Amino acid sequence: MKQEERHILVIGGAGYIGSVLSRKLLHKGYKVRILDKLIYDNNCSVSDLSEEKNFSFMYGDFGDDVVLNNSLKGTTDVVLLAALVGDPICKKYPDLAKKVNLEYPKKLIQHLTNKSIKRFIFTSTCSNYGLRNDDTPAEENSDLNPQSLYAETKVEFERYILDNIKSQDYSSTILRLATAFGISNRMRFDLTISEFARELALGKELLVFDENTWRPYCHIADISEAIIKVLESPKDKVQGEVFNVGSNKENYTKKMILELIQKYVHNPKINYKLGGFDPRNYRVSFNKIKNVLNYQTRCTADESIKQIINAINNHLFSDVEQRKNFYGNYYLDMNY
Ligand SMILES: NC(=O)c1ccc[n+]([C@@H]2O[C@H](COP(=O)([O-])OP(=O)(O)OC[C@H]3O[C@@H](n4cnc5c(N)ncnc54)[C@H](O)[C@@H]3O)[C@@H](O)[C@H]2O)c1
C-alpha cells in the first residue's frame, strides 16, 4: 500500500511526542487523523495543522465507543500514544490512570478487529524494567520490574496485547520508549533533561535525588522515526514484537546529564541527596531495534540540552510558570 493511501490515526497525537510524530507523518505523505481530548489545554500544539489537506483533528475521548468508531472510519493504521503519562500524574489520579492506561486500551483492541486495520503500535515505556538487580542493560525479554502504577498499567496492557495476539486481524507492535527529550509544540518541562536544563539555566537551585541512578533517553524526533519505521517495515519483522526504542550510547545517570548541562550553564546550583521516592535504576539495550529494523537514532542528549538552554535564555519559554499545566503532566484542570 502506498504512503498516500495509508491513513494513520494517532490517538493522543496532540501531546509531546504526538505533535512531532504527526508532522513527520504528514511530511512523508501519509494522511493523518489525530484523536485527542486535549487534557492539558494543548490545542495549540496542532491547531496550525488544520490547514494541511491530509490532516484532520477529532476532539474526544478514546474511551468513548461512538467517538472511537467515528475516528476509525477510513483508518488503515493506529498509533496509541494517549495515556496518563508519568508516575506523578498516575499517582495523583490512580482510578483514572487505570481507566485511561488499561481499560480504554483493552477496549480499543476489540474495536480494531474487522476494520481492515494493518498496523497497531502501542507506545509502552522502558520504565517497565524499573529496578534492575544487576548492571547489565535490559533486553526485551528481561524481567519487568515496574515501580509505579504508571509502569504497572503499561506492563499489564503489553501482556494483554500479546495474550490476545491470535484474535487480532492486524499486526500489533509494542515499543518501549526511553525517557524522551527535545523541543515540541507541546513542550514538557516535567521530564528529567528538560526540567534539569530549565531549572539550572534560570539560575534556580536544583535538588537531585540518587544521582547515580541510570536511565536511557531518546529524542522525540527519533522516537517518531521508530514509530514510522514500524509502519514501514515488513509485517513479519514487527508483528507481535516488542522493541526498546533508543540508543545504547544514550544511557546516562542523572549525574552524567548534569555534567552535560554544566557545559552550557556556568556555576549551576545543584544539591545531591540520597533516598528519593523514585527507586528506578535501569540501563537498556537497543540492539534488537538496530539489528532487526536497521534503526539508528540521530539526536543526542548533549545537542538537545544545548538547544533547550539556548531557547530558555532567549525567552522562548518565558510563560512556563503561567501555563504550568500545558508544560507538563502536573494536574488535570478539566472534568475528565
Ligand atoms: N514522554 C516520555 O518520556 C515517554 C517515555 C516512554 C513512553 N512514553 C509514552 O509515549 C506516549 C506519549 O507520551 P507523551 O509524552 O507525548 O505524553 P503527553 O501527556 O504529552 O500526551 C498524551 C496525549 O494524550 C491525550 N489524552 C489523554 N487521555 C486521553 C483520552 N482519554 N482520549 C484522548 N486523548 C487523550 C492528551 O490530551 C495528550 O495530548 C504515552 O503513551 C507514554 O506512556 C512517553
The ligand as an SDF file (V2000), in Angstrom:
LIG
                    3D

 44 48  0  0  0  0  0  0  0  0999 V2000
    7.4750   11.2700   27.2060 N   0  0  0  0  0  0  0  0  0  0  0  0
    8.2130   10.2410   27.5960 C   0  0  0  0  0  0  0  0  0  0  0  0
    9.3090   10.4060   28.1610 O   0  0  0  0  0  0  0  0  0  0  0  0
    7.7460    8.8370   27.3380 C   0  0  0  0  0  0  0  0  0  0  0  0
    8.6040    7.7760   27.6670 C   0  0  0  0  0  0  0  0  0  0  0  0
    8.1480    6.4740   27.4800 C   0  0  0  0  0  0  0  0  0  0  0  0
    6.9010    6.2350   26.9500 C   0  0  0  0  0  0  0  0  0  0  0  0
    6.0810    7.2920   26.6340 N   0  0  0  0  0  0  0  0  0  0  0  0
    4.7430    7.0060   26.1080 C   0  0  0  0  0  0  0  0  0  0  0  0
    4.5110    7.7700   24.9410 O   0  0  0  0  0  0  0  0  0  0  0  0
    3.1430    8.1870   24.8810 C   0  0  0  0  0  0  0  0  0  0  0  0
    3.0570    9.6780   24.6520 C   0  0  0  0  0  0  0  0  0  0  0  0
    3.7280   10.3710   25.6930 O   0  0  0  0  0  0  0  0  0  0  0  0
    3.7840   11.9700   25.7250 P   0  0  0  0  0  0  0  0  0  0  0  0
    4.9960   12.3510   26.4880 O   0  0  0  0  0  0  0  0  0  0  0  0
    3.5850   12.5060   24.3600 O   0  0  0  0  0  0  0  0  0  0  0  0
    2.5000   12.2820   26.6200 O   0  0  0  0  0  0  0  0  0  0  0  0
    1.5450   13.5700   26.6940 P   0  0  0  0  0  0  0  0  0  0  0  0
    0.9470   13.5590   28.0590 O   0  0  0  0  0  0  0  0  0  0  0  0
    2.2850   14.7910   26.2440 O   0  0  0  0  0  0  0  0  0  0  0  0
    0.4340   13.2540   25.6010 O   0  0  0  0  0  0  0  0  0  0  0  0
   -0.6690   12.4440   25.8290 C   0  0  0  0  0  0  0  0  0  0  0  0
   -1.8120   12.9570   24.9660 C   0  0  0  0  0  0  0  0  0  0  0  0
   -2.9210   12.0700   25.1410 O   0  0  0  0  0  0  0  0  0  0  0  0
   -4.1100   12.8490   25.2600 C   0  0  0  0  0  0  0  0  0  0  0  0
   -5.0970   12.0530   26.0160 N   0  0  0  0  0  0  0  0  0  0  0  0
   -5.0140   11.6510   27.2930 C   0  0  0  0  0  0  0  0  0  0  0  0
   -6.1070   10.9410   27.6220 N   0  0  0  0  0  0  0  0  0  0  0  0
   -6.9020   10.8890   26.5150 C   0  0  0  0  0  0  0  0  0  0  0  0
   -8.1480   10.2870   26.2190 C   0  0  0  0  0  0  0  0  0  0  0  0
   -8.8270    9.5880   27.1450 N   0  0  0  0  0  0  0  0  0  0  0  0
   -8.6510   10.4000   24.9670 N   0  0  0  0  0  0  0  0  0  0  0  0
   -7.9730   11.1000   24.0130 C   0  0  0  0  0  0  0  0  0  0  0  0
   -6.7950   11.7090   24.2520 N   0  0  0  0  0  0  0  0  0  0  0  0
   -6.2560   11.5920   25.4810 C   0  0  0  0  0  0  0  0  0  0  0  0
   -3.6680   14.1090   25.9830 C   0  0  0  0  0  0  0  0  0  0  0  0
   -4.5780   15.1780   25.7770 O   0  0  0  0  0  0  0  0  0  0  0  0
   -2.2980   14.3450   25.3560 C   0  0  0  0  0  0  0  0  0  0  0  0
   -2.4080   15.1810   24.2270 O   0  0  0  0  0  0  0  0  0  0  0  0
    2.4960    7.6960   26.1700 C   0  0  0  0  0  0  0  0  0  0  0  0
    1.7660    6.5240   25.9300 O   0  0  0  0  0  0  0  0  0  0  0  0
    3.6730    7.4260   27.0760 C   0  0  0  0  0  0  0  0  0  0  0  0
    3.3920    6.4230   28.0240 O   0  0  0  0  0  0  0  0  0  0  0  0
    6.4730    8.5810   26.8080 C   0  0  0  0  0  0  0  0  0  0  0  0
  1  2  1  0
  2  3  2  0
  2  4  1  0
  4  5  1  0
  4 44  2  0
  5  6  2  0
  6  7  1  0
  7  8  2  0
  8  9  1  0
  8 44  1  0
  9 10  1  0
  9 42  1  0
 10 11  1  0
 11 12  1  0
 11 40  1  0
 12 13  1  0
 13 14  1  0
 14 15  2  0
 14 16  1  0
 14 17  1  0
 17 18  1  0
 18 19  2  0
 18 20  1  0
 18 21  1  0
 21 22  1  0
 22 23  1  0
 23 24  1  0
 23 38  1  0
 24 25  1  0
 25 26  1  0
 25 36  1  0
 26 27  1  0
 26 35  1  0
 27 28  2  0
 28 29  1  0
 29 30  1  0
 29 35  2  0
 30 31  1  0
 30 32  2  0
 32 33  1  0
 33 34  2  0
 34 35  1  0
 36 37  1  0
 36 38  1  0
 38 39  1  0
 40 41  1  0
 40 42  1  0
 42 43  1  0
M  CHG  2   8   1  16  -1
M  END
$$$$
